[in-house]
Amino acid sequence: MSLKDITIGRYIHGASIVHRLDPRTKLFSLLAVTAVLFSRDGWTTVGIAGAYALMACLLSGLRPLYIARSLLPFKWLILVTVLLNVLFVGGHILVEAPLPYGGITREGLETGGLYGGRIALLVLLASLLTLTTEPIVLVDGIEKLLKPLSGIGIKPHDVSLSMVVTIRFIPILLDEAEKIRKSHVARGLRPDRNVAAKLKSLSILFLPLFHSTLRRAENLAVAMDCRLYQSGLPRTRYIESTLTGIDWAVMTATVLLVAAATAL
């Protein structure tokens, strides 16, 4: 897996329906589908959520293979989730093997596939959110969603800014890591296949990457100070996002989908 396969945090400019949606609509849809996906059992819910994710990917105008690349960094998590359920869930034995329940069970395969599918759909929808939403617009959307919590001492703008800066730094640091790795290869570094050599090569990579991260964080802090940024002050927006008819239609469709998945 290449570092370029990690798509979370990246934004691709476009003019599709998904790109034009208000960030609050995308966040609401993501939270609603995630909630029903992990609160209801059965393949019916996964199938409905999968159809919803497929439709969103098609409407985004992005290449399906590029969106699917977002699953590569989580392939081991999905695989381990499936294997743990196959090994430790009992039931009707399909293949006898020296396992805790006497072999591979039908219930283990079903449960493993169910949880693996849930994780895959969650990753796809989260990646689609960042791929089709500009960071500054995402800050605005999160801030507006968290605004009701300001009465209990939570600062919506600070929380949203911290979240989006963290997400935005992911592709920047990945690109920086790729450059450092290529510079090491150009200088003749060829790590062996054994575990010790790979760990040593990672330590050589992380030290300059850590230094670059601190430098970028310091530059960001200086830039915010130069622009007289202060927490808690009222702020204006160059473009004020508003909910349009398409946004209300998408949210209505999401609510109907959640209701259907809950009822089935």
C-alpha positions as CSV (number, residue, x, y, z in Angstrom):
1,M,0.0,0.0,0.0
2,S,1.3,3.4,-1.0
3,L,0.9,6.5,1.2
4,K,-1.0,8.0,-1.7
5,D,-3.8,5.5,-1.2
6,I,-4.9,7.3,1.9
7,T,-7.6,9.6,0.8
8,I,-9.0,10.8,4.1
9,G,-8.5,14.6,4.5
10,R,-8.0,15.2,0.8
11,Y,-10.3,17.5,-1.2
12,I,-11.1,17.1,-4.9
13,H,-12.7,20.1,-6.6
14,G,-15.9,19.4,-8.4
15,A,-19.3,20.7,-9.3
16,S,-21.4,17.6,-8.7
17,I,-24.6,17.4,-6.6
18,V,-22.6,16.1,-3.6
19,H,-20.1,18.9,-3.9
20,R,-22.8,21.5,-3.9
21,L,-24.6,20.2,-0.8
22,D,-24.4,22.1,2.4
23,P,-21.8,20.6,4.8
24,R,-24.5,20.3,7.5
25,T,-26.5,18.0,5.1
26,K,-23.4,15.8,4.6
27,L,-22.6,15.6,8.3
28,F,-26.2,14.9,9.2
29,S,-26.4,12.1,6.6
30,L,-23.2,10.6,7.7
31,L,-24.2,10.6,11.4
32,A,-27.7,9.2,10.6
33,V,-26.5,6.4,8.4
34,T,-23.7,5.5,10.8
35,A,-26.1,5.4,13.8
36,V,-28.5,3.1,12.1
37,L,-25.7,1.0,10.6
38,F,-24.3,0.1,14.0
39,S,-27.5,0.0,16.0
40,R,-29.4,-2.5,13.9
41,D,-28.4,-6.1,13.1
42,G,-28.8,-8.0,9.9
43,W,-27.8,-7.8,6.3
44,T,-30.8,-5.7,5.4
45,T,-29.5,-2.6,7.1
46,V,-26.0,-3.1,5.6
47,G,-27.6,-3.5,2.2
48,I,-29.6,-0.3,2.5
49,A,-26.6,1.6,3.8
50,G,-24.5,0.1,1.0
51,A,-27.0,1.2,-1.7
52,Y,-27.0,4.7,-0.1
53,A,-23.2,4.9,-0.2
54,L,-23.1,3.7,-3.8
55,M,-25.6,6.3,-4.9
56,A,-23.6,9.0,-3.1
57,C,-20.4,7.9,-4.8
58,L,-22.0,7.9,-8.2
59,L,-23.5,11.4,-7.6
60,S,-20.2,12.7,-6.5
61,G,-18.7,12.5,-9.9
62,L,-15.5,11.0,-8.6
63,R,-13.8,7.8,-9.9
64,P,-15.2,4.8,-8.0
65,L,-11.7,3.2,-7.9
66,Y,-10.3,6.4,-6.3
67,I,-13.0,6.3,-3.6
68,A,-12.4,2.6,-3.1
69,R,-8.7,3.3,-2.4
70,S,-9.8,4.8,1.0
71,L,-10.3,1.2,2.2
72,L,-6.7,0.2,1.7
73,P,-5.3,1.7,4.9
74,F,-8.0,-0.1,6.8
75,K,-7.7,-3.5,5.1
76,W,-6.0,-5.1,8.1
77,L,-8.6,-3.7,10.6
78,I,-11.4,-5.2,8.4
79,L,-9.6,-8.5,7.9
80,V,-8.8,-8.9,11.7
81,T,-12.5,-8.1,12.5
82,V,-13.7,-10.8,10.1
83,L,-11.1,-13.3,11.4
84,L,-11.9,-12.7,15.1
85,N,-15.5,-13.4,14.5
86,V,-14.8,-16.5,12.4
87,L,-12.5,-17.9,15.2
88,F,-14.6,-17.1,18.2
89,V,-18.3,-17.2,17.2
90,G,-19.9,-20.5,17.6
91,G,-22.8,-22.1,15.8
92,H,-23.4,-24.5,12.9
93,I,-20.0,-25.9,11.8
94,L,-19.3,-25.6,8.1
95,V,-15.7,-26.7,8.1
96,E,-14.1,-28.6,11.0
97,A,-10.9,-27.2,12.3
98,P,-8.9,-27.0,15.6
99,L,-10.7,-23.8,16.7
100,P,-12.4,-22.9,20.0
101,Y,-15.9,-24.0,18.6
102,G,-14.7,-26.9,16.6
103,G,-14.3,-25.2,13.2
104,I,-15.6,-22.4,11.0
105,T,-19.2,-21.7,11.7
106,R,-21.9,-20.2,9.5
107,E,-22.7,-17.7,12.3
108,G,-19.0,-16.7,12.5
109,L,-18.8,-16.0,8.8
110,E,-22.0,-14.0,8.8
111,T,-21.1,-11.9,11.9
112,G,-17.5,-11.3,10.5
113,G,-18.9,-10.2,7.1
114,L,-21.5,-8.0,8.8
115,Y,-19.0,-6.1,11.0
116,G,-16.4,-5.9,8.2
117,G,-19.1,-4.4,5.9
118,R,-20.0,-1.9,8.5
119,I,-16.5,-0.6,8.9
120,A,-16.0,-0.5,5.1
121,L,-19.1,1.6,4.6
122,L,-18.2,4.0,7.4
123,V,-14.8,4.5,5.9
124,L,-16.2,5.1,2.4
125,L,-18.8,7.7,3.6
126,A,-16.2,9.5,5.8
127,S,-13.8,9.7,2.9
128,L,-16.5,10.9,0.5
129,L,-17.3,13.7,3.0
130,T,-13.7,15.0,3.0
131,L,-13.2,14.4,-0.7
132,T,-16.2,16.6,-1.6
133,T,-16.1,19.3,1.1
134,E,-13.5,22.1,1.3
135,P,-11.9,22.3,4.8
136,I,-13.1,25.9,5.5
137,V,-16.6,24.9,4.5
138,L,-16.4,21.8,6.7
139,V,-15.4,24.1,9.7
140,D,-18.5,26.2,9.1
141,G,-20.8,23.1,9.0
142,I,-19.4,21.6,12.2
143,E,-19.5,24.9,14.0
144,K,-23.2,25.4,13.1
145,L,-24.1,21.9,14.2
146,L,-22.3,22.4,17.5
147,K,-23.8,25.8,18.1
148,P,-26.6,24.5,20.4
149,L,-23.8,23.2,22.8
150,S,-22.4,26.7,23.3
151,G,-24.7,27.1,26.3
152,I,-22.8,24.5,28.3
153,G,-19.4,26.0,27.8
154,I,-18.3,24.3,24.6
155,K,-16.8,26.7,21.9
156,P,-18.1,25.4,18.6
157,H,-15.7,27.3,16.4
158,D,-12.6,26.2,18.3
159,V,-13.8,22.5,18.3
160,S,-14.6,22.6,14.6
161,L,-11.3,24.4,13.7
162,S,-9.3,21.8,15.7
163,M,-11.0,18.9,14.0
164,V,-10.7,20.2,10.5
165,V,-7.0,21.3,10.9
166,T,-6.3,17.7,12.2
167,I,-8.1,16.2,9.2
168,R,-6.4,18.6,6.7
169,F,-2.9,17.8,8.1
170,I,-3.3,14.1,7.3
171,P,-2.7,14.4,3.5
172,I,0.0,17.0,4.0
173,L,2.0,14.8,6.4
174,L,1.4,11.8,4.1
175,D,2.9,13.7,1.1
176,E,5.8,14.8,3.3
177,A,6.4,11.2,4.4
178,E,6.4,10.1,0.8
179,K,9.0,12.7,-0.1
180,I,11.2,11.7,2.8
181,R,10.9,8.0,1.8
182,K,11.8,8.7,-1.8
183,S,14.8,10.8,-0.7
184,H,16.0,7.9,1.4
185,V,15.7,5.5,-1.6
186,A,17.5,8.0,-3.8
187,R,20.4,7.9,-1.3
188,G,20.6,4.2,-1.5
189,L,18.5,3.1,1.5
190,R,17.1,-0.4,0.7
191,P,15.6,-1.9,3.8
192,D,15.6,-5.7,4.0
193,R,12.5,-7.7,4.3
194,N,13.1,-8.7,8.0
195,V,11.1,-7.0,10.7
196,A,14.1,-5.4,12.4
197,A,15.3,-3.7,9.2
198,K,11.7,-2.4,8.5
199,L,11.4,-1.0,12.0
200,K,14.8,0.7,11.7
201,S,13.7,2.3,8.3
202,L,10.5,3.5,10.0
203,S,12.5,5.2,12.8
204,I,14.6,6.9,10.2
205,L,11.4,8.2,8.5
206,F,9.6,9.3,11.6
207,L,12.3,11.6,13.0
208,P,12.4,14.1,10.0
209,L,8.6,13.7,9.7
210,F,8.1,14.7,13.4
211,H,10.4,17.7,12.9
212,S,8.4,18.7,9.8
213,T,5.2,18.4,11.7
214,L,6.4,20.7,14.5
215,R,7.6,23.2,11.9
216,R,4.3,23.3,10.1
217,A,2.4,23.6,13.3
218,E,4.6,26.6,14.3
219,N,4.1,28.2,10.9
220,L,0.3,27.8,11.2
221,A,0.3,29.4,14.7
222,V,2.4,32.3,13.4
223,A,0.0,32.8,10.4
224,M,-3.0,32.8,12.8
225,D,-1.2,35.4,15.0
226,C,-0.4,37.6,12.0
227,R,-4.1,37.6,11.1
228,L,-5.0,38.6,14.7
229,Y,-6.9,35.4,15.3
230,Q,-8.6,35.3,18.7
231,S,-10.8,32.7,20.1
232,G,-14.3,33.6,21.1
233,L,-14.7,36.7,19.0
234,P,-17.7,37.0,16.6
235,R,-16.6,36.1,13.0
236,T,-17.9,36.8,9.6
237,R,-17.8,34.5,6.6
238,Y,-17.0,35.2,3.0
239,I,-19.7,32.8,1.8
240,E,-22.6,32.1,4.0
241,S,-23.9,28.6,3.5
242,T,-27.6,28.1,3.4
243,L,-29.8,25.0,3.1
244,T,-31.4,24.7,-0.4
245,G,-34.2,22.6,-1.7
246,I,-31.7,19.9,-2.7
247,D,-30.4,19.8,0.9
248,W,-33.8,19.4,2.4
249,A,-34.6,16.6,-0.2
250,V,-31.4,14.8,0.7
251,M,-32.1,15.0,4.4
252,T,-35.6,13.8,3.9
253,A,-34.4,10.9,1.8
254,T,-31.9,10.1,4.6
255,V,-34.6,10.1,7.2
256,L,-36.8,7.8,5.2
257,L,-33.9,5.5,4.6
258,V,-33.1,5.4,8.3
259,A,-36.8,4.8,9.1
260,A,-37.0,1.9,6.6
261,A,-33.8,0.3,7.9
262,T,-35.1,0.6,11.5
263,A,-38.5,-0.9,10.6
264,L,-37.1,-3.9,8.6
